[in-house]
Amino acid sequence: MTDSAPRDGARCPCTPPDGDAAALRTRRRIVAAAHSLFVEAGYDATSVWSIARTAGVAEEKVHLHFETKPAILEAVLEPTSTGIDVKAMIIVPSRDRLTHAVSLMPPTAEHPRGYHRLIGGRLESGETHEEAIRREVREELGAHIRDLAFLEVVENIFDINGVPGHEVVFVHTGRLDPEPEPAGAPLIESDGSVFPVVWRPFEDSGEPLPVFPDGIAHLANCRHP
């Protein structure tokens, strides 16, 4: 990814002030153009330059409103209106940095033995990706995050029992306090569903279960902190 990462929890300071009608219209054009391009071409394949061209503004104008491409993503993605979920998830290394914590999900038609998923979930309206991952970990595991660091945005297109899904995920890393026990821990979803948390090796070539979101293999080497 060529665009720089946002500061954790940072909101763009360039939002036009109330009453600046022309600036607000420009911002809305940029968001609408980004929405269209992210859906049609995908997040990674969309450049800030292409967003500016589609919106009919100079690239410098885009940067006046949004410091980074991830900041545009935060403005444009609303699950109820786009059909795309925006999520925040975390890679949690063990103390020896040989494994990381994931939730063990039940079997599906595509993965009859189940699959692993990073800990985390959907952003709520008005919530930054840092706020979301902190809330998800607190609600699902009763834990807090130390040394939180943003890594990258990944895009995941998938099927669950034949139903297509599409999500864009802000991937972080950090330590949990308290840390899940070596034998694992229960993860409780907002609907009351309970899934076990297990430790997956970073060197997982022999691991029979896939891990999602797809496209995080290179990030698994980011064993910070």
C-alpha positions as CSV (number, residue, x, y, z in Angstrom):
1,M,0.0,0.0,0.0
2,T,1.4,3.3,-1.0
3,D,-0.7,5.6,1.1
4,S,0.6,6.5,4.5
5,A,-1.2,5.1,7.6
6,P,-3.4,7.3,9.8
7,R,-2.4,8.1,13.3
8,D,-4.3,5.9,15.7
9,G,-7.7,7.4,16.3
10,A,-6.9,10.6,14.4
11,R,-9.7,12.4,12.7
12,C,-8.9,14.6,9.7
13,P,-8.4,18.2,10.9
14,C,-9.2,19.5,7.4
15,T,-13.0,19.1,7.6
16,P,-14.4,22.3,6.4
17,P,-16.1,24.5,8.9
18,D,-19.9,24.7,9.1
19,G,-21.3,27.3,6.7
20,D,-18.6,26.8,4.1
21,A,-21.1,25.4,1.5
22,A,-18.6,25.2,-1.4
23,A,-16.1,23.2,0.7
24,L,-18.8,20.9,1.9
25,R,-20.0,20.2,-1.6
26,T,-16.4,19.4,-2.7
27,R,-16.0,17.0,0.3
28,R,-19.3,15.2,-0.7
29,R,-18.1,14.8,-4.3
30,I,-14.9,13.3,-3.1
31,V,-16.7,10.9,-0.8
32,A,-19.1,9.9,-3.5
33,A,-16.3,9.4,-6.0
34,A,-14.4,7.2,-3.6
35,H,-17.4,5.2,-2.8
36,S,-18.0,4.4,-6.4
37,L,-14.3,3.5,-7.1
38,F,-13.9,1.4,-4.0
39,V,-17.0,-0.7,-5.0
40,E,-16.0,-1.0,-8.6
41,A,-12.2,-1.4,-8.5
42,G,-11.5,-2.3,-4.8
43,Y,-9.7,-0.3,-2.2
44,D,-6.1,-1.3,-3.0
45,A,-6.6,-0.6,-6.8
46,T,-8.0,2.9,-6.2
47,S,-5.5,5.8,-5.9
48,V,-6.1,9.2,-4.5
49,W,-5.4,10.6,-8.0
50,S,-8.2,8.5,-9.5
51,I,-10.6,9.7,-6.7
52,A,-9.7,13.3,-7.5
53,R,-10.2,12.7,-11.3
54,T,-13.6,11.1,-10.7
55,A,-14.7,13.9,-8.4
56,G,-13.5,16.5,-10.8
57,V,-11.1,18.2,-8.4
58,A,-7.3,18.5,-8.1
59,E,-5.5,15.9,-6.1
60,E,-4.3,18.6,-3.8
61,K,-7.9,19.4,-3.0
62,V,-8.5,15.9,-1.9
63,H,-5.6,16.2,0.6
64,L,-7.1,19.4,1.9
65,H,-10.1,17.4,3.1
66,F,-8.5,14.0,3.9
67,E,-4.9,13.4,5.1
68,T,-4.8,9.8,3.8
69,K,-6.7,7.3,1.8
70,P,-7.7,5.4,4.9
71,A,-9.2,8.6,6.2
72,I,-11.3,8.7,3.0
73,L,-12.3,5.1,3.7
74,E,-13.5,6.0,7.1
75,A,-15.8,8.7,5.6
76,V,-17.2,6.6,2.8
77,L,-17.9,3.2,4.3
78,E,-21.3,2.8,5.9
79,P,-22.5,-0.9,5.9
80,T,-26.2,0.0,5.7
81,S,-25.8,2.0,2.5
82,T,-22.9,0.3,0.7
83,G,-23.3,-3.4,1.5
84,I,-19.6,-3.4,2.5
85,D,-18.7,-4.0,6.1
86,V,-15.9,-1.9,7.6
87,K,-14.2,-3.6,10.5
88,A,-11.3,-3.3,12.9
89,M,-9.3,-6.4,13.9
90,I,-6.1,-7.1,15.8
91,I,-3.1,-9.4,15.6
92,V,-2.3,-10.3,19.2
93,P,1.2,-12.0,19.6
94,S,1.9,-14.4,22.4
95,R,4.7,-13.5,24.9
96,D,7.1,-15.7,23.0
97,R,6.0,-14.2,19.7
98,L,5.5,-17.6,18.2
99,T,1.7,-17.6,18.0
100,H,-1.1,-15.1,17.9
101,A,-4.6,-15.2,19.3
102,V,-7.6,-15.9,16.9
103,S,-11.2,-17.0,17.4
104,L,-12.1,-20.5,16.2
105,M,-15.2,-20.3,14.1
106,P,-17.7,-23.1,13.4
107,P,-17.8,-25.1,10.2
108,T,-19.3,-23.7,7.0
109,A,-20.1,-25.1,3.6
110,E,-16.8,-23.6,2.3
111,H,-14.8,-24.6,5.4
112,P,-16.2,-27.9,6.8
113,R,-13.6,-28.0,9.6
114,G,-14.1,-24.4,10.6
115,Y,-11.7,-21.5,10.3
116,H,-9.8,-18.9,12.3
117,R,-10.6,-15.2,12.4
118,L,-8.8,-12.3,13.9
119,I,-10.3,-10.8,17.0
120,G,-12.4,-7.7,16.3
121,G,-15.6,-6.6,14.6
122,R,-17.6,-3.8,12.9
123,L,-17.2,-0.1,13.3
124,E,-20.2,1.7,14.7
125,S,-21.4,5.0,13.3
126,G,-19.2,7.9,14.4
127,E,-16.4,5.5,15.7
128,T,-12.8,5.5,14.6
129,H,-11.0,2.2,13.8
130,E,-8.9,2.6,17.0
131,E,-12.1,3.2,19.1
132,A,-13.8,0.2,17.5
133,I,-11.0,-2.3,18.2
134,R,-10.7,-1.2,21.8
135,R,-14.4,-1.5,22.3
136,E,-14.6,-4.9,20.6
137,V,-11.8,-6.3,22.8
138,R,-13.4,-4.9,25.9
139,E,-16.8,-6.2,25.1
140,E,-15.8,-9.7,23.7
141,L,-12.9,-10.5,26.0
142,G,-13.1,-8.2,29.0
143,A,-9.6,-7.0,28.2
144,H,-7.8,-3.8,27.4
145,I,-5.2,-3.2,24.6
146,R,-1.6,-2.1,25.4
147,D,0.8,-0.7,22.7
148,L,-1.9,-0.5,20.0
149,A,-0.4,0.1,16.6
150,F,-2.2,0.3,13.2
151,L,-0.7,-1.9,10.5
152,E,-2.7,-1.8,7.2
153,V,-6.1,-1.9,5.6
154,V,-7.0,-5.2,3.9
155,E,-9.9,-6.1,1.7
156,N,-11.7,-9.4,2.0
157,I,-14.3,-10.8,-0.4
158,F,-15.7,-14.2,0.7
159,D,-18.7,-16.6,0.9
160,I,-20.3,-18.0,4.1
161,N,-22.6,-20.9,3.4
162,G,-23.0,-19.6,-0.1
163,V,-23.8,-16.0,0.9
164,P,-21.3,-13.5,-0.5
165,G,-19.7,-11.0,1.8
166,H,-17.4,-8.0,1.3
167,E,-15.4,-6.3,4.1
168,V,-12.6,-3.8,4.5
169,V,-10.6,-4.3,7.6
170,F,-8.3,-1.9,9.6
171,V,-5.7,-4.4,10.9
172,H,-3.9,-3.5,14.2
173,T,-1.4,-5.2,16.5
174,G,-1.0,-5.0,20.2
175,R,-1.1,-6.8,23.5
176,L,-4.1,-7.7,25.6
177,D,-4.4,-7.1,29.3
178,P,-5.2,-9.7,30.6
179,E,-3.7,-11.9,28.0
180,P,-5.7,-15.0,27.0
181,E,-4.5,-18.2,28.8
182,P,-2.2,-20.6,26.9
183,A,-5.2,-23.0,26.8
184,G,-7.4,-20.3,25.2
185,A,-10.3,-18.2,26.4
186,P,-14.0,-17.7,25.5
187,L,-14.9,-14.8,23.1
188,I,-18.5,-13.6,23.6
189,E,-20.2,-11.9,20.6
190,S,-22.8,-9.1,21.0
191,D,-25.6,-11.6,20.2
192,G,-24.4,-14.0,23.0
193,S,-22.6,-16.4,20.8
194,V,-19.5,-17.9,22.4
195,F,-16.4,-18.9,20.4
196,P,-13.1,-20.2,21.7
197,V,-9.9,-18.1,21.4
198,V,-6.9,-20.2,20.4
199,W,-3.3,-19.6,19.6
200,R,-2.3,-20.0,15.9
201,P,1.4,-20.3,15.0
202,F,2.8,-17.4,13.0
203,E,4.6,-20.0,10.9
204,D,1.4,-21.7,9.9
205,S,2.2,-23.7,6.7
206,G,1.1,-26.8,8.5
207,E,-2.1,-25.3,9.9
208,P,-5.1,-27.1,8.5
209,L,-7.6,-24.2,9.1
210,P,-7.5,-21.0,7.0
211,V,-7.3,-17.6,8.8
212,F,-9.4,-14.6,7.9
213,P,-9.5,-11.8,6.8
214,D,-7.8,-13.0,3.7
215,G,-4.6,-11.2,2.8
216,I,-3.1,-10.9,6.2
217,A,-0.3,-13.4,5.7
218,H,2.4,-10.8,5.3
219,L,1.1,-8.9,8.3
220,A,1.5,-11.9,10.5
221,N,5.2,-11.2,10.5
222,C,4.5,-7.9,12.2
223,R,5.0,-9.3,15.7
224,H,5.1,-5.9,17.3
225,P,5.1,-5.1,20.1
